[in-house]
Amino acid sequence: MVLEEGIRQLGVSAAEESVEKLETFVKILWEWNQRFNLTGHREKMEIVAELVLDSLSAHPFVEGGILIDIGTGAGIPGIPLKIASPALALTLVESQQKKSRFLQEAVRHLRLSGVSIQNGRAEDLAHRPPLREQFDTVTAKALAPLAVTLELTIPFLKSGGRGIYYKGRRYEEEIHRAQRALDILACTVEDVREVRVPFTERSTYLILVRKKKATPPLFPRKAGLPQKKPLAE
């Protein structure tokens, strides 16, 4: 099976039941995508490689048992990471109702427990006590430039928590431009891991960020400001 081979190439340990659920997730996402345009990837093989396997590239770097995925869209990377690690408590944040409905249906169909779906903007949700500074790991893929992504995600992390950000070849430039955001938000880039995505001609670059102390109460700023006025050099 293609998906099973891709998981093997990534070095991810996944039970047979998890592989089956990942295959089911690909099927559900492909079917919904025909009607609702959830992602730009139309072919099943693209969904397998560019979404599911790419998501799983971060699997070895997830810390703790509580993960939040910001701007998850169709559940990427959160749902594949949850399927591969069933004990993981997962929160999915998505502002679009159409995509949130898909997430609800996917979680129900896959019978995933320990998953919370938050339909709202990160700028608002990050100021709510049940979510602010409550997570061991935060992920974001294809959300925004790193400086913006940091402001939208770091406030959800506990002090000492880890951010995992999926980027392309120009990641060094993004890190450079995000230095002011890193300083203001009291975090640091610990490492960048290059992971070859199976069945593609490219790699994903995972920027691993460590939160050093509590986020200043001002951040994230109100909806729209992080994008309009990034904390960038």
Salt bridges, closest charged atoms under 4 A:
GLU5 OE2 - ARG8 NH2 2.58
GLU17 OE2 - LYS21 NZ 3.94
GLU31 OE2 - LYS27 NZ 2.80
GLU46 OE1 - HIS41 ND1 3.89
GLU50 OE1 - ARG202 NH2 2.71
ASP54 OD2 - LYS141 NZ 2.45
ASP54 OD2 - ARG202 NH2 3.29
GLU63 OE2 - ARG162 NH1 3.60
GLU63 OE1 - ARG210 NH1 2.67
GLU105 OE2 - ARG108 NH2 2.60
GLU123 OE2 - ARG121 NH2 3.03
GLU133 OE2 - LYS211 NZ 2.79
ASP136 OD1 - LYS158 NZ 3.09
GLU151 OE1 - ARG221 NH2 2.80
GLU173 OE1 - ARG170 NH2 2.88
GLU173 OE2 - ARG177 NH2 3.12
GLU174 OE1 - LYS167 NZ 3.00
GLU190 OE1 - ARG162 NH2 3.41
GLU190 OE1 - ARG210 NH2 3.05
ASP191 OD2 - ARG193 NE 2.67
GLU201 OE1 - ARG196 NH2 3.89
